[in-house]
Amino acid sequence: MVMRIGINALGPLAGDTGGKTYLVGLLQGLAALQTRHEFILFLNSSSKRLFRDLPSSFHIFEARIGASRYTRIFAEQVLLPQWMKRVRLDVFFSPTNAVCLRTSVPQVLGLQNVLPFFDNRDEGWSRGRYRRWILP
């Protein structure tokens, strides 16, 4: 069975971050598998240049959204479920510490940051509160 697998890459990938390193490495590993599965990478316009040399089993869904955290959260919770349905995904992987709350597509969460569950004053009140709400 060939699956259509969506991958959330809507977050900020322009800088030198662990999330960017993880995602680039993951996609390189998936490409090396030479599987028949199709991968749909949901990303914002500013990250498109990072993924030019992907094999034909990878498709880009370019989300024309702003770079702010609030725009990304809106896109993940409101727009992404519609986009997932449009491209008929079988499963969705989100390495961004958050899943879509309103979708019938099965999801896999890559939890990379457990700091919201601890006393983390550096994260800020609203961001920490959102993560403690969305992660469970």
N, C-alpha and C positions, 0 to 999 in steps of 0.2 A: 504494500500500500504506500503510495506516495502522499506525503503530507505537505500542507502549506503551513509553514511556521513563521509567525511574526516575531520580530525582535524590536523592542523599544529602545530607540537611540535618540529620543527627543531632548535629552538633557544637554547641558553645555559640554561640548567635546572639543572646543577650540583650544583650551589651555592644556598644559601638561599635567593631567590629573590621573589618578588611579583608575577612575571610571573609563577614561579614554583608553588607557593601556589595556585594561581588562577586555573591553569590547573589541578593540582591534585584534588582540590575541585570540579571542573567541571566534571571530569571523575567519581569521586565518586558519584556525584549527578545523572549523566546519568546512571550509573550502578544500582543505587537504583530504578530507574524508571522501570526496568525489561521490557523494550520495545522490540519489535521484530526487530527494526531497527539494522542495522549493522554499526559499527563505525570502521574506519580505521585510526589509529594514525600514522602519519608520524613523525618519530623522528630519531635523530642521535644516533650512537652507544653508546655514553657516557650517554645517558638518559634512555637507555633500562631498567636498573635495577630498576628505579622508578615505572615501570608499570608491575610488574610481576604477580600481583594477580587480573587481570581484568577478568570479566566474558567472556564466549565464544562468546558473540556478539561483542567483541572488537578484532580487529586484528592489529598486529604491522607491519608497513612497515618500515623496518630499512634502513635508508639512510646512507651509508658509506661515510660520508663527514667529512672534517676537522672541527675544532672548531672555526675557525676564522669567523668574521662577514662577510667578503667578500665572503668566501666559502658558507656561509648560504644564502647570497643574490643571488649568482649565482644559487644555488640549488633551491631557491624559484622562481626565474624568468625563469630559463632555464630547469631544470630537473623536478621540481614538476609538471608542466603542462603535461609532458609526463607520469609521474607516475600516475597522477589523471586519465588520459585517460585509462591507462593500467588496473587499478582496477575498472573502470566503476563507478565513483562516480555520485551520484545524486545532491549533494551539498557539498560545502567545507567551513569549518569554520576556520578562521585564527585569533587567539587572539594575533597576534604578531605585530600589527600596520601596516601590509602590506598585500596586495593581490597579486595574480599572474596576471600580465598584459596580458598574452597571453594564455587564456584558454576559452573554451566554457562552462565549468562547472560553474553553478551559485555559487556565493561566498557570505559569510557573514563575515564582518570584525568586530573584537572586538577591538575597539580603546581604549587603556589603557593609552596613553601618548599624551597629547596635548601640551607639552612643545615646540615641534618644531615650533609651531605657535607664540611663544612668544620669547622675547630676552633671549635666553638660552645659554650663553657663555660656560657653563660647558659641554655641549654636544659635542662640537667640530664642526668645520666648515663643513667637508665632511659629517658627520653623520646627522647634522641638515639640510643641503641642500638636502640630499637624502630623509629624512623623509618629508620635506616640498613638495618635488616633488611627492613622492609615496602615501602619505596619501589622497590627494584629488582624 
